[in-house]
Amino acid sequence: MSTLSLAFIERMKKILTLSILTFLVGASTAQVKIETEQDKEYYDLYNKRITKSHLNEVYIPVDVDDAFSQLLKLSEPAGIAKFKRAPEEVVAQKLKGGLGRWMLINWGFIEGSRLSHHIKSLGIGHPDDMAQFLLVSFHRHLNEKPLNIADQAKQFQLLRSLEYQSQVERDTFPKQ
């Protein structure tokens, strides 16, 4: 091959490499912009949801005490009595899939609601933890025991931190 041909090939390689890099940088910048727009959309919707008294035609309690009042209104007296008699550990674990799931969905813990926003302000941020927190707190309320909200929040934060550490060690983060 001639020197001209080699120079041409080298130049084409550089142009191709620059083109690919430009495309990749442009694509990654566009992706960040889209994610930022999605974040803005999410936060705009979240900020609207946390001001509403009703979501999907379901009343959303304002705070923990209002949630207790709603649970009393929505539940049969026999169910409340059974719930009250159950050990706290049973309430915390076994009802997560029933009543806890109902609260998570209907009271908007995932997408945000005024109740989830209030619970976040108490230091409990994960939707599953919010439901479990309300189950345990309602049980304590019915049994006239202290709610110990700050201690519960610390416990949830510790468990989430340990879960995160475990995922880091095993490299098992959820794939997006």
Contacts in CASP RR format, 6 or more apart in sequence:
PFRMAT RR
TARGET T0000
AUTHOR 0000-0000-0000
METHOD contacts of the structure
MODEL  1
MSTLSLAFIERMKKILTLSILTFLVGASTAQVKIETEQDKEYYDLYNKRI
TKSHLNEVYIPVDVDDAFSQLLKLSEPAGIAKFKRAPEEVVAQKLKGGLG
RWMLINWGFIEGSRLSHHIKSLGIGHPDDMAQFLLVSFHRHLNEKPLNIA
DQAKQFQLLRSLEYQSQVERDTFPKQ
45 111 0 8 1.000
46 111 0 8 1.000
46 112 0 8 1.000
49 55 0 8 1.000
49 108 0 8 1.000
49 111 0 8 1.000
49 112 0 8 1.000
49 113 0 8 1.000
49 114 0 8 1.000
50 112 0 8 1.000
50 113 0 8 1.000
50 114 0 8 1.000
50 116 0 8 1.000
50 117 0 8 1.000
51 114 0 8 1.000
52 60 0 8 1.000
52 113 0 8 1.000
52 114 0 8 1.000
53 59 0 8 1.000
53 60 0 8 1.000
53 114 0 8 1.000
54 60 0 8 1.000
55 106 0 8 1.000
55 107 0 8 1.000
55 108 0 8 1.000
55 113 0 8 1.000
56 106 0 8 1.000
58 106 0 8 1.000
58 107 0 8 1.000
59 70 0 8 1.000
60 107 0 8 1.000
60 108 0 8 1.000
60 113 0 8 1.000
60 114 0 8 1.000
60 115 0 8 1.000
61 67 0 8 1.000
61 69 0 8 1.000
61 70 0 8 1.000
61 107 0 8 1.000
61 114 0 8 1.000
61 115 0 8 1.000
62 114 0 8 1.000
62 115 0 8 1.000
62 118 0 8 1.000
63 115 0 8 1.000
63 118 0 8 1.000
64 118 0 8 1.000
64 119 0 8 1.000
64 122 0 8 1.000
64 134 0 8 1.000
64 137 0 8 1.000
64 147 0 8 1.000
64 149 0 8 1.000
66 115 0 8 1.000
67 103 0 8 1.000
67 107 0 8 1.000
67 115 0 8 1.000
67 134 0 8 1.000
67 138 0 8 1.000
68 137 0 8 1.000
68 138 0 8 1.000
68 141 0 8 1.000
71 138 0 8 1.000
72 80 0 8 1.000
75 83 0 8 1.000
80 142 0 8 1.000
83 91 0 8 1.000
83 95 0 8 1.000
83 138 0 8 1.000
83 139 0 8 1.000
83 142 0 8 1.000
84 139 0 8 1.000
84 142 0 8 1.000
84 143 0 8 1.000
86 139 0 8 1.000
88 136 0 8 1.000
88 139 0 8 1.000
88 140 0 8 1.000
91 135 0 8 1.000
91 136 0 8 1.000
91 139 0 8 1.000
92 132 0 8 1.000
92 135 0 8 1.000
92 136 0 8 1.000
92 139 0 8 1.000
95 135 0 8 1.000
96 128 0 8 1.000
96 131 0 8 1.000
96 132 0 8 1.000
96 135 0 8 1.000
99 135 0 8 1.000
100 131 0 8 1.000
100 132 0 8 1.000
100 134 0 8 1.000
100 135 0 8 1.000
101 131 0 8 1.000
103 109 0 8 1.000
103 130 0 8 1.000
103 131 0 8 1.000
103 134 0 8 1.000
103 135 0 8 1.000
104 110 0 8 1.000
104 127 0 8 1.000
104 128 0 8 1.000
104 130 0 8 1.000
104 131 0 8 1.000
107 113 0 8 1.000
107 115 0 8 1.000
107 116 0 8 1.000
108 115 0 8 1.000
108 116 0 8 1.000
108 127 0 8 1.000
109 115 0 8 1.000
109 116 0 8 1.000
109 119 0 8 1.000
109 127 0 8 1.000
109 130 0 8 1.000
109 131 0 8 1.000
110 127 0 8 1.000
116 127 0 8 1.000
116 130 0 8 1.000
119 125 0 8 1.000
119 130 0 8 1.000
119 133 0 8 1.000
119 134 0 8 1.000
122 133 0 8 1.000
122 149 0 8 1.000
122 150 0 8 1.000
122 153 0 8 1.000
123 153 0 8 1.000
123 156 0 8 1.000
123 157 0 8 1.000
124 130 0 8 1.000
124 133 0 8 1.000
124 152 0 8 1.000
124 153 0 8 1.000
124 156 0 8 1.000
124 157 0 8 1.000
125 156 0 8 1.000
126 156 0 8 1.000
126 160 0 8 1.000
129 156 0 8 1.000
129 159 0 8 1.000
129 160 0 8 1.000
132 156 0 8 1.000
133 152 0 8 1.000
133 153 0 8 1.000
133 156 0 8 1.000
136 152 0 8 1.000
137 147 0 8 1.000
137 149 0 8 1.000
137 152 0 8 1.000
140 146 0 8 1.000
140 147 0 8 1.000
140 148 0 8 1.000
141 147 0 8 1.000
166 172 0 8 1.000
167 173 0 8 1.000
END
